[in-house]
Amino acid sequence: MSAAIVQLVQGSAAWLEHRRGLRNASETPAVMGISPWMTPYQLWLLKTGRAEAEVNEAMRRGTALEPLARHAYEVETGLVMQPLVLQDGDYSASVDGMTLEGDLIVEIKCPYRGQGSALWQQVEGGEVPVYYAAQVQHQLMVSGAELAHLFVYDGQQGLLREVRPDLAMFDRIRAAWDAFAVFLDSDTPPPLADADSRQRDDEGWMQAALAFQAAKAEADQAAARVESARAALVALATHPKETGAGVSVTRFWKAGGVDYKKVVELRGVDLERYRSKAREEVRVSVAG
């Protein structure tokens, strides 16, 4: 095993801080755009400290059941598994269990609905969901293990499926993280995904939306009238500055913008390091 063991307790404040600056296995599905729960933009908010991770009831249940699930797995397989935090360069993996020899790891999932969950049904049918497969492949890549087990536990019994290393997937994981790192390094958010859009139909939103649409239509009509009157005044003005009836028309010259790409002295200079920090702006528009 080339990865180093990091002496941290999974779930602790120190563990959370450790993860913030690394490429973590549980985040890989989001980076690759295949996570059902998190988009690249939402992960970017977390990694840049603009948002805090939320813990829901399903996550709390999974954490509470994990020791029981690991014991059930050990009874079923006869193996002794140790939960570990591993790091290999920029890549990190918090595995739910690894053999002393380091040749096998286990990833435990405890779905909220147990055997009634989609995950249980998929694994029971011999399928490993692509988002969990990516997480486990990341763990295999970091740990150097020869085999991984996905163990799905409902609180009383479990399902076990093998996952073997996929070198092509390793390459895809690294490429996805390299691309995502550009957004982190430049402090620029990745493009929004469809899942970043939340549909609203509550009464407060509906009233505000209708009021905005009405006001926007009035403003657009007013802007069109202003532009028409402006064009008429400009057409009538023949001198550098003309004034009448409380309105002035002034003609002046404005310096053109600088095309920095044509500045020879700036070639090869990384201008990104001079860019100010990204800031959130809000745009409200009428969907059409």
C-alpha positions in Angstrom: 0.0 0.0 0.0 1.5 3.3 -1.1 -1.1 5.5 0.8 -0.3 6.8 4.2 -2.6 6.1 7.2 -3.8 9.4 8.7 -4.6 9.0 12.4 -8.0 10.7 12.5 -11.4 9.6 13.7 -13.9 9.6 10.9 -16.6 12.2 11.5 -14.5 14.3 13.9 -13.9 18.0 13.4 -10.2 17.3 12.6 -11.3 14.8 10.0 -13.6 17.3 8.4 -10.9 19.9 8.2 -8.4 17.3 6.8 -10.9 16.5 4.0 -11.5 20.2 3.0 -8.3 20.5 1.0 -8.1 17.0 -0.5 -9.7 15.0 -3.3 -12.0 12.7 -1.3 -13.6 9.4 -2.5 -17.1 10.3 -1.3 -16.9 13.6 -3.3 -15.8 11.9 -6.5 -19.4 11.2 -7.7 -20.2 14.9 -7.4 -17.0 15.9 -9.2 -17.9 13.5 -12.0 -21.4 14.9 -12.2 -23.0 11.6 -11.4 -24.1 12.1 -7.8 -27.9 12.0 -7.1 -27.3 14.2 -4.0 -24.7 16.8 -4.8 -23.7 18.8 -7.9 -20.3 20.1 -8.8 -21.4 23.6 -7.9 -22.7 22.5 -4.4 -19.4 20.7 -3.8 -17.5 23.9 -4.9 -19.4 25.8 -2.3 -18.4 23.3 0.4 -14.7 23.1 -0.7 -14.4 26.9 -0.7 -16.0 27.4 2.7 -19.1 29.1 1.3 -21.4 26.5 2.6 -21.4 23.9 5.4 -22.2 20.2 5.0 -25.7 19.2 6.1 -26.4 16.0 8.1 -29.8 14.5 7.5 -31.7 11.7 9.2 -30.6 9.1 6.6 -26.9 10.1 7.2 -27.3 9.9 11.0 -28.9 6.5 10.6 -26.1 5.2 8.4 -23.5 6.4 10.9 -25.3 4.8 13.8 -25.6 1.4 12.0 -22.1 1.3 10.6 -20.5 -0.5 13.5 -23.3 -3.1 13.5 -22.9 -3.5 9.8 -19.2 -3.9 10.0 -19.6 -6.6 12.7 -22.2 -8.4 10.5 -19.8 -8.2 7.5 -17.0 -9.7 9.6 -19.2 -12.5 10.8 -20.2 -13.3 7.3 -16.8 -13.2 5.7 -14.6 -14.2 8.7 -12.4 -11.1 8.1 -11.3 -8.5 10.6 -11.7 -5.0 9.2 -10.2 -1.8 10.5 -11.7 1.6 9.5 -9.0 3.9 8.2 -8.3 7.3 6.8 -5.8 7.0 3.9 -4.0 9.7 1.9 -2.0 9.4 -1.3 -0.8 12.8 -2.4 -3.9 15.0 -3.0 -6.2 12.0 -2.9 -7.9 10.8 0.3 -10.2 7.9 1.1 -11.9 7.1 4.4 -12.6 3.4 4.2 -15.1 1.7 6.4 -12.8 -1.2 6.7 -9.5 -2.7 5.5 -7.8 -6.0 6.2 -4.5 -6.0 8.0 -2.8 -7.1 4.8 -4.3 -4.1 3.0 -5.5 -6.3 0.1 -9.3 -5.8 0.7 -11.5 -2.9 1.6 -15.2 -2.7 2.4 -17.6 0.2 1.8 -20.7 0.0 4.0 -24.1 1.5 3.0 -27.1 1.4 5.3 -30.0 2.8 3.2 -32.8 4.5 5.1 -35.5 2.3 3.7 -33.5 -0.9 4.1 -34.7 -3.7 1.8 -37.3 -1.3 0.4 -34.7 1.0 -1.0 -33.6 1.3 -4.6 -30.0 0.6 -3.5 -31.0 -2.7 -1.9 -33.0 -3.7 -5.0 -30.1 -2.8 -7.4 -27.5 -4.6 -5.4 -29.7 -7.6 -4.9 -30.0 -7.7 -8.7 -26.2 -7.7 -9.0 -25.8 -4.1 -9.9 -23.6 -1.5 -8.2 -24.9 2.0 -8.8 -22.5 4.1 -10.9 -22.1 6.8 -8.2 -21.1 4.2 -5.5 -18.9 2.4 -8.1 -17.0 5.7 -8.6 -16.5 6.2 -4.9 -15.3 2.6 -4.4 -12.9 2.9 -7.4 -11.5 6.0 -5.8 -10.9 4.0 -2.6 -9.2 1.2 -4.5 -7.0 3.7 -6.3 -5.9 5.4 -3.1 -5.6 2.2 -1.0 -4.0 0.0 -3.6 -6.2 -2.9 -2.5 -6.8 -5.7 -4.9 -10.5 -6.0 -4.2 -13.4 -4.1 -2.6 -16.7 -5.3 -1.2 -19.8 -3.1 -1.2 -21.9 -4.2 1.8 -25.5 -3.0 2.0 -27.0 -3.5 5.5 -30.6 -3.1 6.5 -30.1 -3.3 10.3 -30.4 -7.1 10.4 -28.9 -8.6 7.3 -26.6 -7.5 4.5 -25.9 -7.9 0.8 -22.3 -8.2 -0.5 -21.0 -7.4 -4.0 -17.4 -7.5 -5.2 -15.9 -4.5 -7.0 -12.5 -5.0 -8.7 -10.1 -2.2 -9.7 -10.8 -0.5 -13.0 -7.6 1.3 -14.3 -9.6 3.2 -16.9 -11.9 4.5 -14.1 -8.9 5.6 -12.2 -7.9 7.8 -15.1 -11.4 9.2 -15.4 -11.4 10.0 -11.7 -8.1 11.8 -11.9 -9.1 13.7 -15.0 -12.4 14.8 -13.4 -10.6 16.1 -10.3 -8.0 17.9 -12.4 -10.8 19.7 -14.2 -12.6 20.5 -10.9 -9.4 21.8 -9.4 -9.3 24.6 -12.0 -12.5 26.0 -10.5 -11.1 25.7 -7.0 -7.7 27.3 -7.9 -9.3 30.2 -9.8 -12.1 30.6 -7.2 -14.6 30.4 -10.0 -17.8 28.3 -9.7 -18.4 25.4 -12.1 -21.5 25.7 -14.4 -24.8 25.0 -12.8 -26.4 21.6 -13.4 -30.1 20.9 -13.8 -30.2 19.6 -10.2 -29.1 23.1 -9.0 -32.6 24.4 -10.0 -35.3 24.1 -7.4 -38.9 24.3 -8.5 -41.2 26.6 -6.4 -45.0 26.6 -6.4 -45.7 28.0 -2.9 -48.1 31.0 -2.6 -45.4 33.5 -1.5 -43.2 32.7 -4.5 -46.1 32.7 -6.9 -47.3 36.2 -5.8 -43.8 37.6 -5.9 -43.1 36.0 -9.4 -46.4 37.4 -10.9 -45.6 40.9 -9.4 -42.1 40.7 -10.9 -43.4 39.7 -14.4 -45.9 42.5 -14.4 -43.3 45.1 -13.3 -40.8 43.8 -15.8 -43.3 44.1 -18.6 -44.0 47.7 -17.6 -40.3 48.5 -17.3 -39.6 47.0 -20.7 -42.3 49.1 -22.3 -41.0 52.2 -20.6 -37.4 51.3 -21.7 -38.6 51.0 -25.3 -40.3 54.4 -25.1 -37.1 55.9 -23.6 -34.9 54.5 -26.3 -37.3 55.7 -29.0 -37.3 59.3 -27.6 -33.5 59.1 -27.1 -33.0 58.2 -30.8 -35.2 61.1 -31.9 -33.2 63.5 -29.8 -29.9 62.2 -31.1 -31.1 62.5 -34.7 -32.1 66.2 -34.0 -28.8 67.1 -32.4 -26.1 68.5 -34.7 -23.7 70.2 -32.3 -21.3 68.7 -29.6 -23.8 69.7 -26.9 -27.3 70.9 -27.2 -29.7 71.7 -24.4 -33.5 72.4 -24.2 -36.6 71.6 -22.2 -34.5 70.2 -19.4 -32.7 67.6 -21.6 -29.1 67.7 -22.9 -27.5 65.7 -25.7 -23.7 65.6 -25.5 -21.3 64.0 -28.0 -17.9 62.9 -26.7 -15.1 60.4 -27.5 -14.4 57.5 -25.3 -11.2 55.6 -25.2 -11.4 52.0 -26.5 -10.7 49.0 -24.4 -7.3 47.3 -24.2 -6.9 44.0 -25.9 -4.5 42.4 -23.4 -4.0 39.4 -25.7 -2.1 41.7 -28.1 0.3 43.1 -25.4 3.6 41.3 -26.1 5.0 42.1 -22.7 2.1 40.1 -21.1 2.5 37.0 -23.0 3.2 34.1 -20.7 2.1 36.1 -17.6 -0.5 34.4 -15.5 -3.1 37.1 -15.2 -5.4 34.8 -13.2 -3.4 35.5 -10.0 -4.4 39.2 -10.3 -8.1 38.4 -10.5 -10.1 39.4 -7.4 -12.0 36.8 -5.5 -15.3 35.6 -7.0 -18.4 37.2 -5.5 -22.0 36.1 -5.7 -24.4 38.1 -7.8 -28.1 37.6 -8.2 -29.9 37.7 -11.6 -33.7 37.6 -11.7 -35.2 37.0 -15.1 -38.5 35.9 -16.7 -38.2 32.3 -17.9 -39.1 31.9 -21.5 
